[in-house]
Amino acid sequence: MTALSVAITHEAARTILTLHGELDILSTIRLTDAVDAALYGGRQQILVDVANLTFCDSSGLWALIRAKRTVTAMGGTLELINVHGILQRLLEITGAAQVFPTASAR
């Protein structure tokens, strides 16, 4: 088990949240806290880089969906980048791929 860490990078027009490790029921609060910090810091465009995400379960997927809803409700955008592996599969089989604009790299 690899604990989740979230690195936050602020660029001129957007904030990038880089996830490292496992996004599961034990770690979703780290994602939620990072999204909240970006929003309450006045950031409206958020990219979540999942290139280094090694695991994601249904709790992690729901955390991403809740984050997307929260950001959208506050007038912002949330996009996933570098989607691959288990998260890509989860998005495809659940239909959640339609919820998230995705890109392989930025």
C-alpha positions as CSV (number, residue, x, y, z in Angstrom):
1,M,0.0,0.0,0.0
2,T,1.3,3.4,-1.0
3,A,-0.1,6.4,0.8
4,L,-1.5,9.1,-1.4
5,S,0.3,12.4,-1.6
6,V,-0.9,15.4,-3.5
7,A,1.5,18.0,-4.9
8,I,-0.1,21.4,-5.7
9,T,1.4,23.5,-8.5
10,H,-0.1,26.9,-9.2
11,E,0.3,28.3,-12.7
12,A,-1.0,31.5,-14.1
13,A,-4.3,30.2,-15.3
14,R,-4.7,26.9,-13.5
15,T,-3.8,24.7,-10.6
16,I,-2.3,21.2,-11.1
17,L,-2.9,18.6,-8.4
18,T,-0.4,15.8,-9.0
19,L,-1.5,12.5,-7.3
20,H,1.1,10.0,-6.2
21,G,0.1,6.6,-4.7
22,E,-3.3,5.0,-4.1
23,L,-6.6,6.8,-4.1
24,D,-8.9,4.7,-1.9
25,I,-11.3,5.1,1.0
26,L,-8.4,5.9,3.4
27,S,-6.9,8.7,1.2
28,T,-9.8,10.5,-0.5
29,I,-9.7,13.2,2.1
30,R,-6.3,14.3,0.8
31,L,-7.8,14.9,-2.6
32,T,-10.8,16.7,-1.2
33,D,-8.6,18.9,1.0
34,A,-6.4,19.8,-2.0
35,V,-9.4,20.7,-4.2
36,D,-10.9,22.8,-1.5
37,A,-7.6,24.6,-0.9
38,A,-7.4,25.4,-4.6
39,L,-11.0,26.6,-4.8
40,Y,-10.9,28.7,-1.6
41,G,-7.6,30.2,-2.9
42,G,-9.5,31.6,-5.8
43,R,-8.4,29.0,-8.4
44,Q,-11.1,28.0,-10.9
45,Q,-9.3,25.8,-13.4
46,I,-8.0,22.6,-11.8
47,L,-6.1,19.8,-13.5
48,V,-5.7,16.5,-11.7
49,D,-2.6,14.7,-12.9
50,V,-3.0,11.0,-12.3
51,A,0.2,9.7,-14.1
52,N,1.6,8.5,-10.8
53,L,-1.7,7.1,-9.4
54,T,-1.0,3.4,-8.7
55,F,-4.4,2.3,-7.5
56,C,-8.0,3.7,-7.5
57,D,-11.0,2.0,-6.0
58,S,-14.7,3.0,-6.2
59,S,-14.2,5.4,-3.2
60,G,-11.4,7.1,-5.2
61,L,-13.6,7.3,-8.3
62,W,-16.4,8.8,-6.2
63,A,-14.0,11.3,-4.7
64,L,-13.0,12.5,-8.2
65,I,-16.7,12.8,-9.2
66,R,-17.5,14.8,-6.0
67,A,-14.5,17.0,-6.7
68,K,-15.7,17.6,-10.2
69,R,-19.2,18.5,-9.0
70,T,-17.8,20.8,-6.3
71,V,-15.6,22.7,-8.8
72,T,-18.3,23.0,-11.3
73,A,-20.8,24.3,-8.7
74,M,-18.3,27.0,-8.0
75,G,-18.0,28.0,-11.6
76,G,-14.8,26.2,-12.3
77,T,-13.5,23.3,-14.3
78,L,-11.8,20.1,-13.3
79,E,-10.0,17.9,-15.8
80,L,-8.0,14.7,-15.5
81,I,-4.7,14.4,-17.3
82,N,-2.4,11.4,-17.9
83,V,-5.2,8.9,-17.3
84,H,-4.1,5.3,-17.6
85,G,-4.3,1.8,-16.0
86,I,-7.0,1.0,-13.4
87,L,-8.4,4.5,-13.4
88,Q,-8.9,4.5,-17.1
89,R,-10.6,1.1,-16.8
90,L,-12.9,2.4,-14.0
91,L,-13.9,5.4,-16.0
92,E,-14.7,3.3,-19.0
93,I,-16.7,0.5,-17.3
94,T,-18.7,2.8,-15.1
95,G,-19.4,5.4,-17.8
96,A,-17.7,8.1,-15.8
97,A,-15.4,8.8,-18.7
98,Q,-18.2,11.0,-20.0
99,V,-18.1,13.1,-16.8
100,F,-14.4,14.0,-17.2
101,P,-12.6,15.8,-20.0
102,T,-9.4,13.8,-20.2
103,A,-6.1,14.1,-22.0
104,S,-3.0,11.9,-22.1
105,A,-0.6,14.7,-21.3
106,R,-0.4,18.5,-21.1
